[in-house]
């Protein structure tokens, strides 16, 4: 758990609509090395329904997905090769 918190890039995408939240996520993933972690914060609804699935289809690992008290979601992604 501590290793996950030490070198995680975080991108808050609340208020960003589909498909731009996926575009922003892909831009952030392009900046990090394969195997590195990216934490994104997404709105409830279409963003959380679409973005994690799209990333998994592209070969990235969804490590964890948790709903926050404000109904947004935090998604931890490990970049694929």
MMTF fields as JSON, N, C-alpha, C and O atoms, coordinates in Angstrom:
{
  "mmtfVersion": "1.0.0",
  "mmtfProducer": "UNKNOWN",
  "numBonds": 323,
  "numAtoms": 324,
  "numGroups": 81,
  "numChains": 1,
  "numModels": 1,
  "chainsPerModel": [1],
  "groupsPerChain": [81],
  "chainIdList": ["A"],
  "bondAtomList": [4, 2, 8, 6, 12, 10, 16, 14, 20, 18, 24, 22, 28, 26, 32, 30, 36, 34, 40, 38, 44, 42, 48, 46, 52, 50, 56, 54, 60, 58, 64, 62, 68, 66, 72, 70, 76, 74, 80, 78, 84, 82, 88, 86, 92, 90, 96, 94, 100, 98, 104, 102, 108, 106, 112, 110, 116, 114, 120, 118, 124, 122, 128, 126, 132, 130, 136, 134, 140, 138, 144, 142, 148, 146, 152, 150, 156, 154, 160, 158, 164, 162, 168, 166, 172, 170, 176, 174, 180, 178, 184, 182, 188, 186, 192, 190, 196, 194, 200, 198, 204, 202, 208, 206, 212, 210, 216, 214, 220, 218, 224, 222, 228, 226, 232, 230, 236, 234, 240, 238, 244, 242, 248, 246, 252, 250, 256, 254, 260, 258, 264, 262, 268, 266, 272, 270, 276, 274, 280, 278, 284, 282, 288, 286, 292, 290, 296, 294, 300, 298, 304, 302, 308, 306, 312, 310, 316, 314, 320, 318],
  "bondOrderList": [1, 1, 1, 1, 1, 1, 1, 1, 1, 1, 1, 1, 1, 1, 1, 1, 1, 1, 1, 1, 1, 1, 1, 1, 1, 1, 1, 1, 1, 1, 1, 1, 1, 1, 1, 1, 1, 1, 1, 1, 1, 1, 1, 1, 1, 1, 1, 1, 1, 1, 1, 1, 1, 1, 1, 1, 1, 1, 1, 1, 1, 1, 1, 1, 1, 1, 1, 1, 1, 1, 1, 1, 1, 1, 1, 1, 1, 1, 1, 1],
  "groupList": [{"groupName": "UNK", "atomNameList": ["N", "CA", "C", "O"], "elementList": ["N", "C", "C", "O"], "formalChargeList": [0, 0, 0, 0], "bondAtomList": [1, 0, 2, 1, 3, 2], "bondOrderList": [1, 1, 2], "singleLetterCode": "X", "chemCompType": "L-PEPTIDE LINKING"}],
  "groupTypeList": [0, 0, 0, 0, 0, 0, 0, 0, 0, 0, 0, 0, 0, 0, 0, 0, 0, 0, 0, 0, 0, 0, 0, 0, 0, 0, 0, 0, 0, 0, 0, 0, 0, 0, 0, 0, 0, 0, 0, 0, 0, 0, 0, 0, 0, 0, 0, 0, 0, 0, 0, 0, 0, 0, 0, 0, 0, 0, 0, 0, 0, 0, 0, 0, 0, 0, 0, 0, 0, 0, 0, 0, 0, 0, 0, 0, 0, 0, 0, 0, 0],
  "groupIdList": [1, 2, 3, 4, 5, 6, 7, 8, 9, 10, 11, 12, 13, 14, 15, 16, 17, 18, 19, 20, 21, 22, 23, 24, 25, 26, 27, 28, 29, 30, 31, 32, 33, 34, 35, 36, 37, 38, 39, 40, 41, 42, 43, 44, 45, 46, 47, 48, 49, 50, 51, 52, 53, 54, 55, 56, 57, 58, 59, 60, 61, 62, 63, 64, 65, 66, 67, 68, 69, 70, 71, 72, 73, 74, 75, 76, 77, 78, 79, 80, 81],
  "secStructList": [7, 2, 2, 2, 2, 2, 6, 3, 3, 3, 3, 3, 7, 6, 6, 7, 7, 6, 6, 2, 2, 2, 2, 2, 2, 2, 2, 2, 2, 2, 2, 1, 7, 6, 6, 7, 3, 3, 3, 3, 3, 3, 7, 6, 6, 2, 2, 2, 2, 2, 2, 2, 2, 2, 2, 2, 2, 6, 6, 7, 3, 3, 3, 3, 3, 3, 3, 7, 6, 6, 1, 7, 3, 3, 3, 3, 3, 3, 7, 7, 7],
  "xCoordList": [0.832, 0.0, 0.872, 0.597, 1.908, 2.735, 3.437, 3.59, 3.861, 4.497, 3.539, 3.963, 2.248, 1.266, 1.177, 0.916, 1.39, 1.231, 2.486, 2.412, 3.644, 4.889, 5.117, 5.623, 4.767, 5.085, 3.877, 3.961, 2.776, 1.55, 1.253, 1.2, 1.06, 0.613, -0.892, -1.6, -1.389, -2.815, -3.377, -2.782, -4.531, -5.214, -6.676, -7.39, -7.124, -8.516, -9.307, -9.104, -10.211, -10.989, -12.466, -13.317, -12.767, -14.158, -14.564, -13.812, -15.758, -16.26, -15.86, -16.289, -15.039, -14.621, -15.529, -15.608, -16.209, -17.177, -16.511, -15.385, -17.229, -16.791, -16.851, -17.769, -15.953, -14.812, -13.532, -12.465, -13.616, -12.395, -11.698, -10.476, -12.463, -11.8, -10.906, -9.847, -11.318, -10.482, -9.26, -8.159, -9.445, -8.326, -7.299, -6.102, -7.757, -6.84, -6.109, -4.92, -6.821, -6.201, -5.113, -4.032, -5.385, -4.392, -3.161, -2.039, -3.361, -2.231, -1.357, -0.13, -1.988, -1.231, -0.514, 0.634, -1.171, -0.53, 0.683, 1.668, 0.618, 1.739, 2.977, 4.097, 2.778, 3.883, 4.616, 5.713, 4.026, 4.626, 5.119, 4.697, 6.002, 6.587, 5.613, 4.712, 5.811, 5.022, 5.21, 6.326, 4.115, 4.157, 3.942, 3.691, 4.038, 3.821, 2.328, 1.492, 2.01, 0.628, 0.106, 0.828, -1.135, -1.849, -3.16, -3.901, -3.44, -4.72, -5.538, -5.081, -6.744, -7.637, -8.88, -9.282, -9.473, -10.735, -11.767, -11.606, -12.835, -13.876, -15.225, -15.476, -16.086, -17.464, -18.219, -17.849, -19.277, -20.196, -20.951, -21.047, -21.478, -22.24, -21.394, -20.575, -21.579, -20.86, -19.334, -18.735, -18.67, -17.213, -16.753, -15.867, -17.343, -16.902, -17.365, -16.747, -18.437, -18.911, -18.053, -17.933, -17.458, -16.756, -15.232, -14.592, -14.649, -13.188, -12.443, -11.555, -12.757, -11.986, -12.064, -11.058, -13.226, -13.364, -12.54, -11.917, -12.539, -11.741, -10.252, -9.518, -9.814, -8.4, -8.01, -6.934, -8.881, -8.605, -8.517, -7.671, -9.387, -9.351, -8.036, -7.588, -7.422, -6.148, -4.944, -3.804, -5.184, -4.084, -3.585, -2.575, -4.274, -3.892, -4.647, -5.74, -4.064, -4.68, -5.409, -4.83, -6.673, -7.414, -7.141, -7.705, -6.28, -5.836, -6.94, -7.202, -7.569, -8.608, -9.548, -9.151, -10.782, -11.817, -12.709, -13.352, -12.752, -13.496, -14.328, -13.881, -15.552, -16.398, -16.047, -15.839, -15.983, -15.651, -16.933, -18.018, -16.817, -18.005, -18.809, -20.018, -18.151, -18.864, -19.467, -19.893, -19.506, -20.04, -19.092, -19.384, -17.955, -16.959, -16.272, -16.525, -15.415, -14.716, -13.217, -12.775, -12.44, -10.998, -10.614, -10.99, -9.861, -9.457, -7.931, -7.295, -7.363, -5.913, -5.595, -6.112, -4.741, -4.421, -2.928, -2.106, -2.582, -1.186, -1.021, -1.712, -0.103, 0.094, 0.607, 1.551, -0.026, 0.398, 1.63, 2.097, 2.152, 3.376, 3.182, 4.12],
  "yCoordList": [-1.198, 0.0, 1.257, 2.198, 1.28, 2.475, 2.75, 3.908, 1.713, 1.903, 2.558, 3.334, 2.251, 2.863, 4.361, 5.115, 4.803, 6.218, 7.033, 8.259, 6.384, 7.123, 7.817, 8.939, 7.198, 7.777, 7.714, 7.226, 8.209, 8.151, 9.531, 10.511, 9.61, 10.835, 10.929, 9.931, 12.121, 12.307, 13.339, 14.394, 13.018, 13.939, 14.015, 13.013, 15.195, 15.419, 15.801, 16.872, 14.913, 15.145, 15.376, 15.199, 15.766, 16.103, 17.317, 18.284, 17.251, 18.343, 18.249, 19.068, 17.256, 17.055, 15.984, 14.87, 16.322, 15.386, 14.394, 14.599, 13.324, 12.315, 12.938, 13.714, 12.646, 11.74, 12.447, 11.833, 13.724, 14.475, 13.93, 14.031, 13.344, 12.788, 11.609, 11.414, 10.827, 9.736, 10.296, 9.766, 11.353, 11.988, 12.501, 12.259, 13.203, 13.717, 12.573, 12.682, 11.481, 10.331, 9.746, 9.413, 9.619, 9.077, 9.977, 9.482, 11.284, 12.224, 12.0, 11.961, 11.854, 11.617, 10.275, 10.173, 9.248, 7.936, 7.987, 7.284, 8.808, 8.937, 9.535, 9.343, 10.254, 10.917, 9.998, 10.33, 8.841, 7.979, 6.67, 6.291, 6.007, 4.76, 3.596, 3.633, 2.565, 1.343, 0.803, 0.76, 0.399, -0.114, 0.946, 0.617, 2.215, 3.303, 3.469, 2.981, 4.165, 4.336, 5.742, 6.731, 5.802, 7.062, 6.971, 5.997, 7.98, 8.058, 9.167, 10.305, 8.832, 9.837, 9.93, 8.965, 11.094, 11.318, 11.668, 12.626, 10.873, 11.01, 11.283, 10.908, 11.937, 12.127, 10.807, 9.895, 10.725, 9.598, 9.653, 10.72, 8.538, 8.504, 8.017, 7.115, 8.607, 8.136, 8.068, 7.112, 9.032, 8.923, 7.626, 6.945, 7.283, 6.073, 4.818, 3.76, 4.93, 3.769, 3.512, 2.365, 4.545, 4.417, 4.386, 3.568, 5.261, 5.429, 4.172, 3.714, 3.59, 2.405, 1.254, 0.592, 1.008, -0.062, 0.185, -0.731, 1.425, 1.77, 1.577, 1.088, 1.964, 1.811, 0.341, -0.056, -0.461, -1.896, -2.544, -3.408, -2.129, -2.664, -2.328, -3.063, -1.219, -0.801, -1.44, -1.16, -2.294, -3.013, -2.453, -2.92, -1.458, -0.917, -1.678, -2.192, -1.747, -2.464, -1.479, -0.49, -1.759, -0.971, -1.627, -2.674, -1.004, -1.566, -1.443, -2.373, -0.29, -0.045, 1.044, 1.949, 0.928, 1.886, 2.075, 1.126, 3.289, 3.548, 4.81, 5.812, 4.743, 5.929, 6.812, 6.317, 8.114, 9.099, 9.626, 9.457, 10.264, 10.804, 11.797, 11.926, 12.504, 13.484, 12.846, 13.56, 11.507, 10.716, 10.612, 9.891, 11.317, 11.128, 9.781, 9.121, 9.385, 8.116, 8.336, 9.169, 7.59, 7.574, 6.242, 5.18, 6.311, 5.11, 5.088, 6.049, 3.983, 3.792, 2.883, 1.769, 3.362, 2.671, 2.368, 3.231, 1.143, 0.805, 0.785, 0.047, 1.599, 1.696, 0.384, -0.212, -0.05, -1.254, -1.0, 0.134, -2.051, -1.961, -1.155, -0.992],
  "zCoordList": [0.0, 0.0, 0.0, -0.744, 0.817, 0.89, -0.435, -0.822, -1.125, -2.427, -3.411, -4.268, -3.295, -4.185, -3.954, -4.891, -2.726, -2.408, -2.67, -2.747, -2.811, -2.889, -4.225, -4.245, -5.326, -6.63, -7.559, -8.686, -7.069, -7.859, -8.427, -7.685, -9.733, -10.371, -10.147, -10.283, -9.806, -9.549, -10.522, -10.74, -11.102, -12.019, -11.616, -11.665, -11.219, -10.83, -12.073, -12.643, -12.49, -13.709, -13.403, -14.275, -12.184, -11.861, -12.679, -12.799, -13.236, -14.06, -15.521, -16.333, -15.869, -17.258, -17.858, -17.34, -18.944, -19.522, -20.469, -20.92, -20.757, -21.729, -23.121, -23.388, -23.98, -23.836, -23.407, -23.404, -23.045, -22.714, -21.477, -21.365, -20.531, -19.356, -19.749, -19.152, -20.738, -21.239, -21.96, -21.817, -22.727, -23.431, -22.423, -22.581, -21.395, -20.363, -19.658, -19.357, -19.397, -18.75, -19.636, -19.151, -20.929, -21.858, -21.94, -22.044, -21.893, -21.91, -20.676, -20.778, -19.516, -18.282, -18.333, -17.899, -18.855, -18.961, -19.891, -19.664, -20.925, -21.866, -21.191, -21.665, -20.093, -19.394, -18.424, -17.976, -18.089, -17.077, -17.709, -18.802, -17.005, -17.497, -17.337, -16.499, -18.152, -18.012, -16.593, -16.075, -15.984, -14.615, -13.55, -12.391, -13.928, -12.974, -12.711, -13.471, -11.624, -11.199, -11.483, -11.355, -11.863, -12.065, -11.299, -11.434, -10.501, -9.786, -10.436, -10.539, -10.871, -11.436, -10.573, -9.923, -10.581, -9.866, -10.922, -11.678, -10.962, -11.977, -11.342, -10.197, -12.093, -11.658, -11.721, -12.46, -10.937, -10.993, -12.324, -12.931, -12.777, -14.023, -15.18, -15.008, -16.375, -17.561, -17.397, -17.89, -16.73, -16.623, -15.951, -16.466, -14.816, -14.117, -14.854, -14.727, -15.613, -16.375, -17.609, -18.038, -18.188, -19.458, -19.367, -20.029, -18.561, -18.579, -18.113, -18.833, -16.944, -16.53, -17.528, -17.782, -18.088, -19.072, -20.318, -20.854, -20.776, -21.965, -21.698, -22.556, -20.508, -20.168, -20.058, -20.507, -19.463, -19.334, -20.717, -20.948, -21.631, -22.997, -23.693, -24.574, -23.296, -23.897, -23.211, -23.582, -22.217, -21.585, -20.272, -19.746, -19.729, -18.428, -17.34, -17.579, -16.153, -15.041, -14.126, -13.675, -13.861, -12.88, -11.525, -11.205, -10.744, -9.473, -8.423, -7.662, -8.402, -7.394, -7.9, -8.634, -7.492, -7.876, -6.649, -6.198, -6.11, -4.875, -5.012, -5.571, -4.489, -4.499, -3.305, -2.197, -3.537, -2.514, -1.87, -2.426, -0.698, -0.02, -0.857, -0.663, -1.79, -2.624, -3.88, -4.787, -3.941, -5.059, -6.245, -7.2, -6.208, -7.267, -7.024, -6.016, -7.943, -7.844, -7.979, -8.77, -7.206, -7.355, -7.975, -7.479, -9.064, -9.796, -9.841, -10.271, -9.394, -9.439, -10.613, -10.704, -11.513, -12.757, -12.796, -12.487, -13.175, -13.442, -14.956, -15.659, -15.444, -16.895, -17.469, -16.95, -18.538, -19.231, -20.074, -20.184, -20.663, -21.473, -22.728, -23.508]
}
